[in-house]
Amino acid sequence: MPKPTVLVTEGSDSGPLNWLRERATVIEAATDHPQFHQFLAQADGLSVRTYTKVNDALLDRAPRLKVVGRGGVGIENIDVKACRKRGIQVVYTPDANTLAVGDFVFGTALQLLRSWVPFRDKTYEPAEFKRIRNTLRGRQLNELTIGILGMGRVGKRVGHIAANGFGMRVLYNDILDIKPESLDFPAQSVDKPTLYRNADILSLHVTMLPGNENLIDAPKLALMKPDAILINTSRGEVLNPHALADALRNKKLAAAALDVFHPEPPPPDFPLLGLDNVILTPHVAARTYTALENMSWVVRDIYNVLDGKPPKYPAP
């Protein structure tokens, strides 16, 4: 039997890619490659990440395609219904970056809650050294309540760290009826207004389901404490950045950290630029060596489908 052909559009770690090369003919080409459509017409499998849009226009040029694999958690860039209509399976890696993103949430939280004032090339003068020590104050996580919007894999990891690692109070809201007793940490399920009102840290972990665009807008932010912070590592579309900028400038909210944007990268006039109480990072929460390798192992399920076997992680 001839080897199947798999087109990889956004790269892969070398280990998973070499594993796939032993079993398939691998073509690496981004969507702007001059021969991309020629390669796509030959592909039995397609491996993508964040920026390849798998829609009707692409699928119409892929007559041999049997499986699309997304190396990552969200599958918003893949039209799953259009794939299934053509008999194409969709697979992904829902567990790949759970630990990495959980770490990142608390890394940004600690930066926003504590004043580090580091020095490197020279020390502070004695008077300034003493002034900083005598005036700067931070907040301890064990004294705070974290509100988790979206209790999926990453939300659960954040709750686990918050409660079991830092001794925080955990509140959460999810569209599914997730019982507190099913979790491995103490937490309370509450409605959204209660979540917003009580959270000292609001951490967003929702997907781009219909209706989630601008889910966090001015009325929601107005419910929050003026000394609360907001962290978004989920999807840029779920947060209204203009409303957030207004809340921060008017001291209705203390600080924020955003790792995701819509569009990416954000435009030059992005409203949160230039604010001292904001951390903006270029979608790097999942960019650890291990998480990236985990995402690249989507090739296992791609090959399983091409080999007539059931995938471990079919798209929901």
Residue, then its C-alpha position, 0 to 999 in steps of 0.5 A: m500500500p502506498k503511504p498516505t500524504v499529510l500536509v503540515t501548514e504551520g510546522s511541528d516539533s521534530g520528534p512527532l514529525n519524524w514519527l509521521r515521516e516513517r509512516a506517511t509522505v509529509i509535505e510542509a507548506a504554509t498557506d501562502h506557499p506558491q504551490f500550496h493548492q497543488f499540495l493540498a490537492q494531493a493531501d490525505g491528511l492536513s495538520v494545522r495550528t492556529y492560523t490556517k482556516v479550514n473552511d469550504a474554500l479550502l476543502d473544495r480544493a482538497p478532494r482526497l482529504k480524510v482527516v484534519g488535525r489541529g495541534g491545539v485546544g480550540i478548533e474555531n479555525i476549523d469548520v467542523k460541520a463542513c468537514r463532516k459533510r464531506g466525510i472528513q474527520v477532525v482531531y485535536t489535542p485538548d490536553a496538550n497545553t493545560l499545565a503550561v497555561g495554568d502556570f502562565v495564569f499565576g505567573t501573570a497574576l503574581q506580576l500584577l499583584r506584587s511590585w517587583v521593582p528589579f535592578r540589574d546593572k547597578t543597585y539602588e541608592p540607599a535612600e531609594f532602596k529604603r523608600i521602595r521597601n517602606t512604600l511598596r506593598g503587595r497582596q497574598l494569593n491565600e487571601l484572595t478569591i479567584g473567579i474562573l469563567g469556564m471550568g474546562r481542562v485549563g480552568k480546572r488546572v487553574g482551580h487546582i493550583a489556586a486552592n491546593g497550591f495557594g489556599m485561595r477561595v475558588l468560584y467558577n461558572d460554566i455552561l455545563d453543570i459541573k458539580p463541585e464534588s467532581l473536582d479535586f479541589p474545593a470550589q463553589s459554582v455560582d452564577k456569572p454576576t456573583l462570579y464577577r462581584n466576588a472575584d479578586i482575580l477573574s481568569l477567562h477560560v471559555t471557548m468561542l461558542p456562539g454568543n461568547e463574543n464580547l462576553i466580558d463587556a462594560p456592564k460585566l466589568a462594572l460589576m467587578k471590584p475596583d481592586a480586582i484583576l482580569i486575566n485572559t488566556s482563552r480567546g481574544e474575541v470574548l473580551n471587549p478591549h475598549a471597555l477594559a481600557d475604560a475600566l482601567r483608566n477610570k480605576k474601576l479595575a486594578a489591572a489586567a493581563l491579556d495573552v490573546f487578541h482579536p485580531e492577532p496581532p492587535p492593531p497599532d491603535f489597540p486601546l490597552l497599549g501604554l497602560d502601566n497596569v496591563i501585561l500584554t503578551p503575544h499568545v505565548a501561554a502555551r509556548t513551552y517545550t513540552a506543550l508544543e511537543n504535545m500539540s505536535w503529537v496530533v499527528r498520531d490521531i491523523y495517522n490513526v484515521l488514515d490507518g483506519k483506526p479510531p482517533k483518541y481525541p476526535a473533535p466534539 
